[in-house]
């Protein structure tokens, strides 16, 4: 199948814009590894975000930092990570994504929430607990990962799941709220 000249030119312009975007974000203090491709994204505090080498972040990913002047408030993304379109990272403490992770489109990570112990929820303090995603993890489309969750190495999260507790290594979880489905590599529950 022959690719038209317009498509070729469009792709070259898109790649050039991506390279310019990476250079601008590096100048603002963002750590971006070699060979990483970054589409248009919502990034207000670039110095609090680190992305490893050879990663691909598609268009319209939103990075929100609650306490940008805190040294510990960071989003750290490993090497060879793919993050799909329209994903969202709301960081109040620390969100860490390991190496070789695939995150499908429209996934949300919230390591911060409102403290529901008080009477006046609007004015209450927030609570925050770090999120950690291990290496070689696959997270399906539209998944929501909540504060304090750790996802172990080699795990799979089914599309549309809500993860509110930690997932051990080598397991498949899915559902709302997510529950254990089976071990990776096993056909039995």
C-alpha positions as CSV (number, residue, x, y, z in Angstrom):
1,X,0.0,0.0,0.0
2,X,1.5,3.3,-1.1
3,X,1.7,6.2,1.4
4,X,0.7,9.5,0.0
5,X,3.1,12.5,0.0
6,X,0.7,14.4,2.3
7,X,0.8,11.6,4.9
8,X,4.6,11.5,4.7
9,X,4.9,15.3,5.1
10,X,2.3,15.2,8.0
11,X,4.3,12.5,9.8
12,X,7.6,14.5,9.4
13,X,6.0,17.7,10.8
14,X,4.6,15.7,13.7
15,X,8.0,14.2,14.5
16,X,9.6,17.6,14.3
17,X,7.0,19.1,16.7
18,X,7.7,16.2,19.1
19,X,11.4,16.9,19.1
20,X,10.9,20.6,19.7
21,X,8.5,19.8,22.6
22,X,11.1,17.5,24.2
23,X,13.8,20.2,23.9
24,X,11.5,22.8,25.5
25,X,10.5,20.6,28.4
26,X,14.1,19.7,29.0
27,X,14.9,23.4,29.2
28,X,12.2,23.7,31.8
29,X,13.8,21.0,34.0
30,X,12.0,17.9,32.9
31,X,14.2,14.8,32.7
32,X,13.4,13.0,29.4
33,X,15.5,10.0,28.3
34,X,17.1,9.4,24.9
35,X,14.7,8.3,22.2
36,X,11.5,9.1,24.1
37,X,8.6,10.4,22.0
38,X,6.2,12.8,23.7
39,X,2.9,14.0,22.2
40,X,1.1,17.2,23.2
41,X,0.6,16.9,26.9
42,X,-0.7,18.9,29.9
43,X,2.4,19.5,31.9
44,X,2.5,22.5,34.3
45,X,5.4,21.5,36.5
46,X,7.9,19.7,34.2
47,X,10.8,19.7,36.8
48,X,8.7,17.2,38.9
49,X,8.5,14.6,36.0
50,X,11.1,12.1,34.8
51,X,10.7,9.9,31.8
52,X,13.1,7.1,30.9
53,X,14.6,6.1,27.6
54,X,12.8,4.8,24.5
55,X,9.4,5.5,25.9
56,X,6.3,6.6,23.9
57,X,3.7,8.9,25.5
58,X,0.8,9.5,23.1
59,X,-1.2,12.8,22.8
60,X,-3.2,14.6,25.5
61,X,-1.7,13.0,28.6
62,X,-2.3,15.1,31.6
63,X,0.3,15.4,34.5
64,X,-1.0,17.2,37.6
65,X,1.3,17.9,40.5
66,X,-0.5,18.9,43.8
67,X,2.5,20.2,45.7
68,X,5.0,21.2,43.1
69,X,7.5,22.7,45.5
70,X,7.9,19.5,47.5
71,X,11.1,17.5,46.8
72,X,9.2,14.2,47.1
73,X,6.2,15.1,44.9
74,X,7.3,13.4,41.6
75,X,6.1,11.3,38.7
76,X,8.8,8.9,37.6
77,X,8.3,6.8,34.4
78,X,10.8,4.1,33.5
79,X,12.4,3.0,30.3
80,X,10.5,1.5,27.3
81,X,7.1,2.6,28.7
82,X,4.0,3.1,26.4
83,X,1.2,5.4,27.7
84,X,-1.9,5.7,25.6
85,X,-3.9,8.8,24.6
86,X,-5.8,10.8,27.2
87,X,-4.3,9.2,30.3
88,X,-4.1,11.2,33.5
89,X,-1.7,11.3,36.4
90,X,-2.8,13.2,39.6
91,X,0.1,13.3,41.9
92,X,0.1,14.4,45.5
93,X,3.0,12.3,46.7
94,X,4.7,10.0,44.2
95,X,3.7,8.0,41.2
96,X,6.4,5.5,39.9
97,X,6.0,3.5,36.7
98,X,8.6,0.7,36.2
99,X,10.3,-0.4,33.0
100,X,8.6,-2.2,30.0
101,X,5.1,-1.1,31.1
102,X,2.1,-0.7,28.7
103,X,-0.6,1.6,29.8
104,X,-3.5,1.8,27.4
105,X,-5.6,4.9,26.6
106,X,-7.7,6.8,29.1
107,X,-6.1,5.3,32.3
108,X,-6.1,7.4,35.4
109,X,-3.7,7.4,38.4
110,X,-4.8,9.2,41.6
111,X,-2.4,9.1,44.5
112,X,-4.4,11.8,46.3
113,X,-7.9,12.0,47.6
114,X,-10.1,14.0,49.9
115,X,-10.2,13.1,53.6
116,X,-13.8,12.0,54.2
117,X,-13.5,11.9,58.0
118,X,-14.6,15.6,58.4
119,X,-18.1,17.1,58.1
120,X,-17.2,19.8,55.5
121,X,-15.7,17.8,52.6
122,X,-15.0,20.8,50.5
123,X,-12.6,22.4,53.0
124,X,-11.1,19.2,54.3
125,X,-7.5,18.2,53.9
126,X,-6.4,15.8,51.3
127,X,-4.7,12.4,51.9
128,X,-2.0,11.0,49.7
129,X,-0.2,7.6,49.4
130,X,2.2,6.7,46.6
131,X,1.4,4.5,43.6
132,X,4.0,2.0,42.3
133,X,3.7,0.0,39.1
134,X,6.3,-2.7,38.7
135,X,8.2,-3.8,35.6
136,X,6.6,-5.6,32.6
137,X,3.0,-4.6,33.5
138,X,0.1,-4.3,31.2
139,X,-2.8,-1.9,32.2
140,X,-5.9,-2.1,30.0
141,X,-7.9,0.8,28.6
142,X,-9.9,3.1,31.0
143,X,-8.4,1.6,34.2
144,X,-8.4,3.8,37.4
145,X,-5.6,3.2,39.9
146,X,-6.2,4.7,43.4
147,X,-3.8,5.9,46.1
148,X,-1.6,3.5,48.0
149,X,-1.7,0.8,45.3
150,X,1.3,-1.3,44.3
151,X,1.1,-3.4,41.2
152,X,3.7,-6.2,41.1
153,X,6.0,-7.2,38.3
154,X,4.5,-9.1,35.3
155,X,0.9,-8.4,36.2
156,X,-2.0,-7.6,33.9
157,X,-4.9,-5.3,34.7
158,X,-8.1,-5.7,32.7
159,X,-9.7,-2.8,30.8
160,X,-12.1,-0.6,32.8
161,X,-10.9,-1.9,36.2
162,X,-10.8,0.1,39.4
163,X,-7.7,-0.8,41.4
164,X,-8.1,0.2,45.0
165,X,-5.8,-2.4,46.7
166,X,-2.3,-3.8,45.8
167,X,-1.9,-6.4,43.1
168,X,0.8,-9.1,43.7
169,X,3.3,-10.0,41.0
170,X,2.4,-12.4,38.2
171,X,-1.4,-12.0,38.6
172,X,-4.3,-10.9,36.4
173,X,-6.9,-8.6,38.0
174,X,-10.1,-7.1,36.5
175,X,-13.4,-5.6,37.5
176,X,-15.0,-2.8,39.5
177,X,-13.6,-3.1,42.1
178,X,-10.9,-5.2,40.7
179,X,-10.4,-8.7,41.9
180,X,-8.0,-11.6,41.3
181,X,-8.8,-13.5,38.0
182,X,-5.9,-15.9,37.7
183,X,-2.1,-16.2,37.7
184,X,-0.3,-15.1,34.6
185,X,0.5,-18.0,32.4
186,X,-2.3,-20.1,33.9
187,X,-5.6,-20.9,32.3
188,X,-7.2,-21.9,35.6
189,X,-8.6,-19.5,38.2
